[in-house]
Amino acid sequence: MAAEHSKDAQHRDGAGLPDDAEKDAEQEIANLPLLEEDEPRPEDLRPTWRGWIHAGTFPVTIVAGIILLVLAEGPAATWSSAVFVATSMLLFGNSALYHRFDWQPRTKVILKRIDHANIFLLIAGSYTPITVLSLPPEKATLLLWLVWSGAILGIAFRVFWITAPRWLYVPLYLLLGYGALIFIGDFFRADPVMMTLILVGGIFYSIGAVVYGLKKPNPVPGVFGFHEIFHTLTVLAFLCHWVAIVMIATHPLYP
């Protein structure tokens, strides 16, 4: 009995091993044909560090957001920066809640869907001030339309197919994230240091996505695993992009 109870209490991929109740909750929330999840493995057990990195980053996003909004020059810089701040707070705040605590199956499924959807929101939210303040209006409108349309489609995909395999949805994050490359010359002309920081942040995000997709390296299973590396890299990427956005928000080229 004790062994069975222990097995049911174990968790996979940062939130927990899916028991019958959680699977029922997923089917109840979205009655769609979903792929079966992989069999749980030892490296999937929730490490003790799970959620703490983003929990510690959440108050940083609040302070950083206030600083950015105070420094933003003009209405366009203010509202576009507010979009970045809001999406950052959503991602780190919900991620901390989802990964840090043990939830009832239905609540856990909902938080997981929000967690994955927030990645698309943060990508689009990061693009918003950089695009609005660095590009001519016609190019900014085109890029924002493409990015936010992609984000909405990505959110729908993750909400209605939460058990999609990583090899399918991780490349979608990267594809959306690298959409700015179509105007990379314009961004470099706007501010080469800003664009360099954006690229460095993108590299951090990309490495994190690969680590998350492969579940490797997994240095200290049960303590600090692949997911903690992924979360650390997302924080570093966020900081790079925050500095880049501060630079363009304080010296906007447009509108």
HELIX and SHEET records of a PDB file:
HELIX    1   1 ALA A    2  ALA A    9  1                                   8    
HELIX    2   2 ASP A   20  ILE A   29  1                                  10    
HELIX    3   3 PRO A   42  ASP A   44  5                                   3    
HELIX    4   4 TRP A   52  LEU A   71  1                                  20    
HELIX    5   5 PRO A   75  ARG A  100  1                                  26    
HELIX    6   6 PRO A  105  SER A  134  1                                  30    
HELIX    7   7 PRO A  137  PHE A  160  1                                  24    
HELIX    8   8 ARG A  166  GLY A  177  1                                  12    
HELIX    9   9 TYR A  178  PHE A  183  5                                   6    
HELIX   10  10 ILE A  184  ALA A  190  1                                   7    
HELIX   11  11 PRO A  192  LEU A  214  1                                  23    
HELIX   12  12 PHE A  226  THR A  250  1                                  25    
END                                                                             
